[in-house]
Amino acid sequence: MDTSDRKCRAAVVPPGSWPPRMMAEMAAGYCGEKYVEDFLGRVGTTYPQPRIVESAKRKFWYRDDLDRAIEAEAISRPLGQGSPCTVPMSLETSRIRKMPVISSQGRRETDETPLTAARGSILEGVDVDRFLRLKEVMARTSLGSSTIYRRMKDGTFPKPKQLSEACVRWRESEIDRWMDSLPTSGEKTGT
């Protein structure tokens, strides 16, 4: 867009980490846009509508919604072409996993994400292991946080990895192994 004939607000990049909820200035910076007006011009097409609208000037986008939009744009673009969004490789590779796809008959099947097919030989043979947040572990295992921490204390649940002073995450592969090791219905667990 031509920015010479209009007043433009610069996108903002916060010091430290990105918050889970952002106003337009920060959401534009998160998506790699130089100006807020460019970001707002693509809202509804490339980027999602804000999830929270408190007033005409106070609108909030969730980081997860923006991640999905950035990922979809990266998948739809042919390899080798540049992106208006800056997508770190760690974000792209962390999203590669089996995803539910709705078939034409309306039933759910599991298929590889398009990113795997788009990347082809780059990630061929690479086992991608994601780090899961507590909420993701809770959703995946159907356990509450108190039960998870109690079982960790008892030694019957995988312990998280310390990524920073205030950040712990569980390895997806360890949670999968733990779930696979659980007895099926009707199996005896004792001696």
Backbone as numpy.savetxt, mean C-alpha at the origin, in Angstrom:
# Nx Ny Nz CAx CAy CAz Cx Cy Cz
1.11 21.38 -17.87 0.27 22.56 -17.87 1.15 23.80 -17.87
0.65 24.85 -18.53 1.39 26.10 -18.55 1.13 26.83 -17.25
2.18 27.08 -16.50 2.03 27.69 -15.18 2.48 29.15 -15.18
2.84 29.71 -16.34 3.38 31.06 -16.37 2.30 32.13 -16.19
1.05 31.86 -16.60 0.00 32.87 -16.54 -0.93 32.73 -15.34
-0.63 31.91 -14.39 -1.49 31.75 -13.22 -0.65 31.57 -11.96
-1.26 31.86 -10.84 -0.57 31.72 -9.56 -0.61 30.26 -9.14
0.54 29.69 -8.82 0.62 28.28 -8.45 1.18 28.13 -7.05
0.57 27.22 -6.32 1.10 26.87 -5.00 2.02 25.67 -5.16
3.19 25.75 -4.56 4.14 24.64 -4.65 3.68 23.49 -3.77
3.95 22.28 -4.24 3.65 21.09 -3.45 4.58 21.05 -2.24
4.15 20.38 -1.19 4.91 20.33 0.06 5.38 18.91 0.32
6.64 18.79 0.72 7.20 17.50 1.15 7.53 17.66 2.62
6.92 16.84 3.49 7.13 17.04 4.93 8.50 16.54 5.38
9.02 17.11 6.46 10.23 16.53 7.04 9.84 15.24 7.75
10.60 14.21 7.59 10.27 12.93 8.23 9.40 12.08 7.33
8.40 11.43 7.90 7.58 10.49 7.13 6.28 11.14 6.68
5.64 10.49 5.68 4.37 10.98 5.17 3.26 10.61 6.13
2.35 11.55 6.45 1.23 11.23 7.34 0.21 10.36 6.60
-0.64 9.65 7.33 -1.64 8.81 6.68 -2.76 9.62 5.99
-2.94 10.87 6.39 -3.98 11.72 5.83 -3.35 13.07 5.51
-3.60 13.60 4.29 -2.92 14.82 3.86 -3.86 15.78 3.15
-3.57 17.07 3.30 -4.29 18.08 2.54 -3.67 18.16 1.14
-4.26 18.97 0.26 -3.88 19.00 -1.15 -2.40 19.33 -1.36
-1.84 20.25 -0.60 -0.44 20.65 -0.78 0.49 19.46 -0.57
0.23 18.70 0.47 1.09 17.56 0.78 0.78 16.37 -0.14
-0.50 16.18 -0.48 -0.87 15.08 -1.38 -0.22 15.29 -2.74
-0.13 16.53 -3.20 0.53 16.83 -4.48 2.00 16.44 -4.42
2.66 16.78 -3.32 4.07 16.40 -3.16 4.24 14.90 -3.09
3.32 14.21 -2.43 3.39 12.75 -2.30 3.29 12.08 -3.67
2.47 12.66 -4.55 2.28 12.08 -5.89 3.34 12.53 -6.88
4.25 13.41 -6.45 5.32 13.84 -7.34 4.97 15.03 -8.20
3.84 15.66 -7.93 3.45 16.84 -8.69 4.22 18.05 -8.16
4.59 18.96 -9.06 5.34 20.15 -8.65 4.42 21.20 -8.05
3.20 21.30 -8.60 2.26 22.32 -8.15 0.95 21.68 -7.70
0.32 22.30 -6.71 -0.95 21.81 -6.17 -2.03 21.85 -7.24
-2.03 22.89 -8.07 -3.06 23.02 -9.10 -2.98 21.87 -10.11
-1.76 21.40 -10.42 -1.62 20.25 -11.32 -2.23 19.00 -10.70
-1.99 18.82 -9.40 -2.57 17.68 -8.68 -4.10 17.77 -8.69
-4.63 18.94 -8.34 -6.08 19.12 -8.27 -6.72 18.95 -9.65
-6.00 19.32 -10.71 -6.52 19.14 -12.06 -6.65 17.68 -12.45
-5.88 16.81 -11.80 -5.92 15.38 -12.11 -6.77 14.59 -11.12
-7.31 15.26 -10.10 -8.19 14.59 -9.14 -9.47 14.20 -9.87
-9.88 12.95 -9.69 -11.06 12.45 -10.37 -10.71 11.66 -11.61
-9.50 11.86 -12.15 -9.06 11.06 -13.30 -7.91 10.16 -12.88
-6.75 10.75 -12.65 -5.58 9.97 -12.23 -5.59 9.74 -10.72
-5.95 10.76 -9.97 -5.92 10.68 -8.51 -7.35 10.61 -7.97
-7.53 10.00 -6.79 -8.88 9.85 -6.23 -9.42 11.15 -5.66
-10.73 11.18 -5.47 -11.37 12.28 -4.78 -10.94 12.25 -3.32
-10.96 13.38 -2.62 -10.61 13.35 -1.20 -11.62 12.51 -0.42
-11.13 11.79 0.58 -12.04 10.96 1.36 -12.77 11.79 2.41
-12.15 12.85 2.89 -12.78 13.71 3.90 -12.85 15.13 3.34
-14.06 15.71 3.35 -14.25 17.09 2.92 -14.92 17.83 4.08
-14.13 18.64 4.78 -14.68 19.39 5.90 -15.25 20.72 5.44
-14.63 21.32 4.44 -15.13 22.56 3.85 -14.51 22.65 2.46
-14.77 23.77 1.78 -14.24 23.91 0.42 -12.71 23.92 0.41
-12.09 24.39 1.48 -10.63 24.46 1.53 -9.98 23.35 2.34
-10.75 22.65 3.16 -10.18 21.58 4.00 -10.63 20.22 3.48
-9.81 19.67 2.57 -10.06 18.36 2.00 -8.86 17.48 2.31
-9.13 16.21 2.61 -8.05 15.30 2.99 -8.04 14.06 2.11
-6.85 13.68 1.66 -6.63 12.45 0.91 -5.90 11.48 1.81
-6.24 10.20 1.72 -5.56 9.17 2.49 -4.40 8.62 1.68
-3.29 8.39 2.35 -2.08 7.88 1.70 -2.35 6.56 0.97
-3.16 5.69 1.56 -3.47 4.40 0.93 -4.20 4.60 -0.40
-5.13 5.57 -0.46 -5.85 5.85 -1.70 -4.89 6.36 -2.76
-3.97 7.25 -2.36 -3.00 7.79 -3.31 -2.04 6.70 -3.78
-1.66 5.78 -2.88 -0.79 4.66 -3.26 -1.45 3.82 -4.35
-2.74 3.53 -4.18 -3.45 2.73 -5.19 -3.49 3.44 -6.53
-3.70 4.76 -6.51 -3.75 5.52 -7.76 -2.38 5.55 -8.44
-1.34 5.73 -7.65 0.02 5.75 -8.20 0.36 4.38 -8.77
0.00 3.33 -8.05 0.28 1.97 -8.50 -0.47 1.67 -9.79
-1.73 2.07 -9.88 -2.52 1.83 -11.09 -1.92 2.57 -12.28
-1.43 3.77 -12.05 -0.80 4.53 -13.13 0.49 3.87 -13.57
1.27 3.36 -12.64 2.53 2.70 -12.97 2.27 1.42 -13.76
1.19 0.71 -13.43 0.87 -0.54 -14.12 0.39 -0.27 -15.54
-0.43 0.77 -15.72 -1.02 1.03 -17.03 -0.04 1.62 -18.03
1.08 2.17 -17.57 2.06 2.80 -18.44 3.00 1.75 -19.01
3.30 1.77 -20.32 4.26 0.82 -20.89 5.63 0.98 -20.25
6.38 -0.11 -20.20 7.72 -0.07 -19.61 8.61 0.91 -20.36
9.48 1.58 -19.62 10.44 2.48 -20.22 9.96 3.90 -20.34
8.68 4.15 -20.09 8.18 5.52 -20.17 8.25 6.15 -18.81
8.53 7.44 -18.78 8.64 8.16 -17.52 7.29 8.31 -16.86
7.30 8.76 -15.65 6.07 8.91 -14.89 5.98 10.31 -14.33
4.78 10.91 -14.30 4.64 12.17 -13.61 4.69 11.98 -12.11
4.57 10.74 -11.66 4.62 10.41 -10.24 5.93 9.71 -9.94
6.50 10.00 -8.81 7.70 9.31 -8.39 7.27 8.12 -7.55
7.52 6.91 -8.02 7.15 5.71 -7.30 8.41 4.98 -6.91
8.76 4.94 -5.63 9.95 4.22 -5.23 9.82 2.74 -5.55
10.92 2.11 -5.90 10.90 0.69 -6.25 10.38 -0.15 -5.08
10.69 0.26 -3.85 10.23 -0.52 -2.71 8.70 -0.52 -2.64
8.06 0.58 -3.03 6.60 0.62 -3.03 6.06 -0.32 -4.09
6.66 -0.30 -5.29 6.19 -1.17 -6.35 6.34 -2.63 -5.97
7.52 -3.02 -5.49 7.76 -4.42 -5.19 6.98 -4.88 -3.98
6.68 -3.98 -3.04 5.94 -4.40 -1.85 4.50 -4.73 -2.18
3.99 -4.30 -3.31 2.61 -4.53 -3.66 2.42 -5.80 -4.49
3.49 -6.49 -4.85 3.36 -7.69 -5.68 2.96 -8.85 -4.80
1.78 -9.36 -5.04 1.27 -10.50 -4.28 0.04 -11.00 -5.00
-0.49 -12.09 -4.55 -1.72 -12.61 -5.13 -2.86 -11.66 -4.75
-3.65 -11.28 -5.74 -4.77 -10.39 -5.49 -6.05 -11.04 -5.99
-7.17 -10.87 -5.29 -8.42 -11.42 -5.78 -8.88 -10.66 -7.01
-9.31 -11.38 -8.01 -9.81 -10.80 -9.25 -11.21 -11.37 -9.48
-12.14 -10.52 -9.86 -13.49 -11.00 -10.11 -13.58 -11.40 -11.58
-13.95 -12.66 -11.82 -14.03 -13.16 -13.19 -15.35 -12.73 -13.83
-15.53 -13.08 -15.10 -16.75 -12.68 -15.81 -17.98 -13.35 -15.22
-17.83 -14.52 -14.60 -18.97 -15.19 -13.98 -19.31 -14.61 -12.61
-18.51 -13.65 -12.12 -18.78 -13.02 -10.84 -18.18 -13.75 -9.66
-17.47 -14.86 -9.89 -16.86 -15.56 -8.77 -15.42 -15.07 -8.62
-14.87 -15.26 -7.45 -13.53 -14.76 -7.18 -12.49 -15.79 -7.54
-11.45 -15.34 -8.22 -10.31 -16.18 -8.54 -9.07 -15.46 -8.04
-7.96 -16.16 -7.97 -6.72 -15.52 -7.60 -5.82 -15.49 -8.81
-5.25 -14.33 -9.07 -4.39 -14.16 -10.23 -3.24 -13.24 -9.84
-2.16 -13.29 -10.61 -1.04 -12.40 -10.34 -1.45 -10.97 -10.66
-0.87 -10.02 -9.98 -1.16 -8.63 -10.28 -0.57 -8.28 -11.64
-1.15 -7.29 -12.32 -0.60 -6.88 -13.61 0.84 -6.39 -13.51
1.24 -5.89 -12.33 2.60 -5.40 -12.17 3.61 -6.52 -12.38
3.28 -7.73 -11.95 4.18 -8.86 -12.14 4.37 -9.12 -13.63
3.28 -9.11 -14.37 3.38 -9.34 -15.81 4.10 -8.19 -16.49
3.86 -6.97 -16.04 4.50 -5.81 -16.66 6.00 -5.82 -16.43
6.43 -6.27 -15.29 7.85 -6.27 -14.97 8.58 -7.43 -15.64
7.86 -8.50 -15.95 8.46 -9.62 -16.67 9.67 -10.18 -15.99
10.80 -10.18 -16.68 11.99 -10.84 -16.21 12.70 -10.10 -15.07
12.33 -8.86 -14.81 13.00 -8.10 -13.76 12.82 -8.78 -12.41
11.61 -9.21 -12.11 11.31 -9.81 -10.81 11.13 -11.32 -10.89
11.44 -11.90 -12.04 11.27 -13.34 -12.22 12.18 -14.09 -11.25
11.60 -14.99 -10.49 12.38 -15.79 -9.55 12.68 -15.08 -8.24
12.24 -13.83 -8.09 12.49 -13.08 -6.86 11.32 -13.31 -5.93
11.61 -13.74 -4.72 10.57 -13.94 -3.72 10.41 -12.65 -2.94
9.31 -11.95 -3.14 9.08 -10.67 -2.49 8.37 -10.92 -1.16
8.96 -10.42 -0.09 8.39 -10.58 1.24 8.04 -9.20 1.77
6.76 -8.97 2.05 6.30 -7.68 2.54 6.39 -7.62 4.06
6.42 -6.40 4.57 6.27 -6.17 6.00 4.82 -5.75 6.23
4.18 -6.36 7.22 2.77 -6.09 7.50 2.63 -5.26 8.77
1.69 -4.33 8.74 1.34 -3.55 9.94 0.44 -4.40 10.82
0.28 -3.97 12.06 -0.57 -4.70 13.00 -1.98 -4.88 12.45
-2.55 -3.83 11.86 -3.91 -3.94 11.31 -3.99 -4.98 10.21
-2.94 -5.07 9.38 -2.93 -6.08 8.31 -2.82 -7.47 8.90
-2.00 -7.63 9.95 -1.85 -8.93 10.62 -3.18 -9.32 11.26
-3.85 -8.36 11.90 -5.13 -8.64 12.53 -6.16 -9.06 11.49
-6.19 -8.38 10.35 -7.15 -8.73 9.30 -6.85 -10.09 8.70
-5.57 -10.39 8.54 -5.17 -11.64 7.90 -5.41 -12.84 8.80
-5.19 -12.66 10.12 -5.30 -13.79 11.05 -6.64 -13.86 11.77
-7.44 -12.81 11.68 -8.72 -12.70 12.40 -8.52 -12.73 13.91
-7.37 -12.24 14.36 -7.09 -12.14 15.79 -7.07 -10.67 16.19
-7.44 -10.39 17.42 -7.35 -9.04 17.95 -5.93 -8.73 18.39
-5.65 -7.46 18.61 -4.29 -7.07 19.00 -3.88 -7.67 20.35
-4.81 -7.74 21.30 -4.49 -8.32 22.61 -4.12 -9.79 22.48
-4.85 -10.52 21.65 -4.55 -11.94 21.44 -3.20 -12.11 20.77
-2.91 -11.27 19.79 -1.61 -11.35 19.09 -0.47 -11.14 20.08
-0.56 -10.07 20.88 0.52 -9.79 21.83 0.61 -10.85 22.93
-0.52 -11.40 23.37 -0.50 -12.46 24.37 0.19 -13.71 23.80
-0.15 -14.06 22.56 0.47 -15.23 21.93 1.96 -14.99 21.66
2.34 -13.77 21.35 3.78 -13.46 21.17 4.51 -13.69 22.49
3.90 -13.26 23.58 4.51 -13.43 24.90 4.64 -14.90 25.25
3.63 -15.71 24.86 3.67 -17.15 25.11 4.60 -17.88 24.15
5.05 -17.20 23.09 5.93 -17.83 22.12 5.19 -18.62 21.06
3.87 -18.38 20.91 3.09 -19.14 19.93 2.68 -18.29 18.73
3.27 -17.12 18.60 2.99 -16.24 17.46 4.29 -15.54 17.07
4.53 -15.32 15.76 5.78 -14.67 15.33 5.93 -13.27 15.92
7.15 -12.93 16.28 7.43 -11.60 16.82 7.76 -10.66 15.66
7.42 -9.38 15.80 7.69 -8.43 14.72 9.16 -8.04 14.67
9.54 -7.43 13.56 10.89 -6.90 13.38 10.86 -5.42 13.73
11.87 -4.95 14.40 11.98 -3.54 14.78 12.60 -2.78 13.61
11.81 -1.95 12.92 12.32 -1.21 11.77 12.90 0.14 12.16
12.37 0.72 13.21 12.92 1.96 13.76 12.52 2.02 15.23
12.81 3.12 15.86 12.54 3.24 17.28 11.06 3.04 17.62
10.17 3.53 16.76 8.74 3.44 17.06 7.97 2.68 15.97
8.64 1.79 15.26 7.98 1.11 14.15 8.35 -0.37 14.13
7.33 -1.22 14.28 7.54 -2.67 14.17 6.63 -3.20 13.08
7.09 -4.22 12.37 6.31 -4.85 11.31 6.58 -6.35 11.34
5.59 -7.12 10.90 5.72 -8.57 10.81 6.05 -8.94 9.37
6.89 -9.94 9.19 7.16 -10.44 7.84 5.96 -11.24 7.37
5.53 -10.99 6.16 4.38 -11.68 5.59 4.62 -13.19 5.56
5.84 -13.59 5.22 6.14 -15.03 5.13 6.04 -15.71 6.49
6.43 -15.02 7.58 6.33 -15.61 8.91 4.86 -15.79 9.32
4.03 -14.81 8.99 2.60 -14.91 9.30 1.99 -16.05 8.49
2.37 -16.17 7.20 1.86 -17.26 6.37 2.28 -18.62 6.92
3.55 -18.74 7.34 4.02 -20.01 7.92 3.26 -20.33 9.20
3.02 -19.31 10.04 2.28 -19.52 11.28 0.87 -20.01 10.97
0.23 -19.39 9.98 -1.14 -19.79 9.63 -1.15 -21.21 9.05
-0.13 -21.57 8.25 -0.05 -22.92 7.68 0.20 -23.97 8.76
0.86 -23.57 9.85 1.18 -24.53 10.91 0.00 -24.80 11.84
-1.05 -24.00 11.75 -2.22 -24.20 12.61 -2.92 -25.50 12.22
-3.42 -26.22 13.21 -4.14 -27.46 12.88 -5.45 -27.16 12.18
-5.82 -28.04 11.27 -7.10 -27.89 10.60 -8.21 -28.42 11.50
-9.41 -28.12 11.16 -10.55 -28.55 11.95 -10.57 -30.08 12.07
-10.67 -30.60 13.27 -10.71 -32.04 13.51 -9.37 -32.64 13.86
-8.27 -31.92 13.63 -6.94 -32.44 14.00 -6.76 -32.32 15.50
-6.03 -33.28 16.06 -5.73 -33.22 17.49 -4.37 -32.56 17.64
-4.27 -31.64 18.62 -3.04 -30.89 18.82 -2.23 -31.41 19.99
-2.77 -32.30 20.77 -2.07 -32.80 21.97 -1.22 -34.03 21.65
-0.75 -34.69 22.73 0.05 -35.91 22.56 -0.78 -37.13 22.44
